[in-house]
Amino acid sequence: TSLIRGEQVTEHIGGKYNPKSGYDQDICIYLKPKTLDHIKDGSYVDFSDCEEYLIKLLQDRPKVKVIVSSLASFEFLKEKLQNKLFLIPEHHCNFDRVVRTRKEINTAGFIGTPRSFTYPLKDITKRLEKIGIKFITNSNYKNRQDVIDFYQQIDIQIVWYINDNSPFKHPTKFINAASFGIPTIANWLVGYREWEDNYVPVNSIDEMMKEVQKLKNQDYYNQWGRKIIKAAEPYHIENIAKLYRQLT
């Protein structure tokens, strides 16, 4: 989060990242702070995917402005806080708007920590192999290029993260894939609300296998690709940067 909503945004808009001095008159955004003691009224706190400890701190500081990263978190926090809320989603990783082209749909993938895929990875690998799909994962990415390189290798993204109704989950992973024209199949979570028409929701692993099989059809796959590339464009860093520049 610090890399995406901190360093990358700051670099793109020409701001200062973690300055030691010279920012007293600037618009300041504090990303998931542990305390508000050093934050002036009128400054911004980026709640992002933070734990709920920050809610209590903000309830005691209603003049601190709050940035949230998803529709679900916005709707949740507007019932909890008197602070002014601003919705600024995370931008996707595909700054150059690269489109993933392929002659055959044969590779599915998942990027993230293994514990955030709540189904045995060995079992899902075997099930996908039976329908002619290779499965790759990446949990060691360090920077944006690592994420781009991963998406350049896959045709379908699969996500299975059950029993998490946190409003602070967000669909950035889905939007990253979509920016390359790669569809995502996943179980529904409330945090994915603003993206729910742009991924394939499933209720079981069996359903997921059926949807993977359907996406092997090139025409059907291309329909999804055209749709989600268009849907991902508002999340390009150029467009997200406009939302930051509107802050006063």
Secondary structure, 3 states (H helix, E strand, C coil): CHHHHHHHHHHHHCCCCCCCCCCCCCCCEEECCCCCCCCCCCCEEECCCCCCHHHHHHHCCCCCEEEECCHHHHHHHCCCCCCCEEECCCCCCCCCCCCCCCCCCCEEEEECCHHHCCCCHHHHHHHHHHCCCEEEEECCCCCHHHHHHHHCCCCEEEECCCCCCCCCCCCHHHHHHHHCCCCEEEECCHHHHHHCCCCEEECCHHHHHHHHHHHCCHHHHHHHHHHHHHHHHHHCHHHHHHHHHCCC
